[in-house]
Amino acid sequence: MAWLVAYLYLACGSALAVAAMVNSVRRDEPLPVWERLAILIVGPLLLPLAAILAVIDILQDWRA
């Protein structure tokens, strides 16, 4: 179950960050506040959390 949560965080977070950056380049103006917050949350929080959850799940499977 933890691996599913980890991969969902990775997929949704990465897609959100990429979409915000592409949208900003197309408009040629600064990012809105919600997009800046999304990038700030995705980078330092969600991606490492997803990696940690994936490692925990792998270790639990390996020990069993």
LINNOR-V604591 format. One record per pair of residues at least 12 apart in sequence whose ideal C-beta (glycine too) atoms are under 7 Angstrom apart, sorted by the first residue. I is the first residue (numbers start at 1). J is the second residue. Records with the same first field share a line. If there is no record, write none. Layout:
I: J, J
//
This chain:
2: 53, 56, 57
3: 54, 57
5: 53
6: 50, 53, 54
9: 46, 49, 50
10: 47, 50
13: 42, 46, 47
16: 38, 42
17: 38, 39, 42, 43
20: 35, 38, 39
//
